[in-house]
């Protein structure tokens, strides 16, 4: 059985923590920032974690 390759797009967007959680950057902080509050932009700048519903798909893309 050949090895499963990691999707290049996924390895650029996700990182795995020591405890096995998968981190990602939050969306909606690229443009049209004038109408968003400072607090909202600050929250969007922080890392988020992949939810349980998507964990299987992301692990499959990362070949974990």
C-alpha positions as CSV (number, residue, x, y, z in Angstrom):
1,X,0.0,0.0,0.0
2,X,1.6,3.4,-1.0
3,X,1.9,6.2,1.4
4,X,-0.8,8.9,1.4
5,X,0.4,12.3,0.4
6,X,-0.4,15.4,2.5
7,X,-2.4,18.0,0.7
8,X,-0.1,21.0,0.1
9,X,-2.9,23.5,0.7
10,X,-3.7,21.9,4.1
11,X,-0.2,21.8,5.4
12,X,0.1,25.6,4.7
13,X,-3.2,26.3,6.6
14,X,-3.2,24.0,9.6
15,X,-0.8,23.0,12.3
16,X,-1.0,20.3,14.9
17,X,-0.4,21.0,18.6
18,X,1.3,18.6,21.0
19,X,-2.0,17.5,22.5
20,X,-3.4,16.6,19.0
21,X,-5.6,19.6,18.4
22,X,-5.4,21.3,15.0
23,X,-5.0,25.1,14.8
24,X,-6.0,27.4,12.0
25,X,-6.1,31.1,11.2
26,X,-9.6,32.7,11.3
27,X,-11.2,34.0,8.2
28,X,-12.6,37.6,7.4
29,X,-9.5,39.6,8.4
30,X,-8.1,40.4,4.9
31,X,-10.1,43.4,3.6
32,X,-13.1,45.6,4.4
33,X,-11.7,46.2,7.9
34,X,-13.2,49.7,8.4
35,X,-16.6,48.6,9.4
36,X,-15.3,45.9,11.8
37,X,-14.7,46.9,15.4
38,X,-11.3,46.8,17.1
39,X,-12.4,43.9,19.4
40,X,-13.7,41.9,16.5
41,X,-10.5,42.4,14.4
42,X,-8.4,41.5,17.5
43,X,-10.3,38.2,17.9
44,X,-10.0,37.4,14.2
45,X,-6.2,37.8,14.5
46,X,-6.0,35.0,17.1
47,X,-5.7,31.3,16.2
48,X,-8.7,29.1,16.3
49,X,-9.1,25.3,16.6
50,X,-10.8,22.9,14.2
51,X,-14.2,21.7,15.5
52,X,-15.0,18.0,16.0
53,X,-17.3,17.9,13.0
54,X,-14.4,18.9,10.6
55,X,-11.6,17.1,12.4
56,X,-11.9,13.9,10.3
57,X,-11.7,15.8,7.0
58,X,-8.7,17.9,8.1
59,X,-6.8,14.9,9.4
60,X,-7.5,13.1,6.1
61,X,-6.0,16.0,4.2
62,X,-3.0,16.1,6.6
63,X,-2.6,12.3,6.3
64,X,-2.6,11.9,10.1
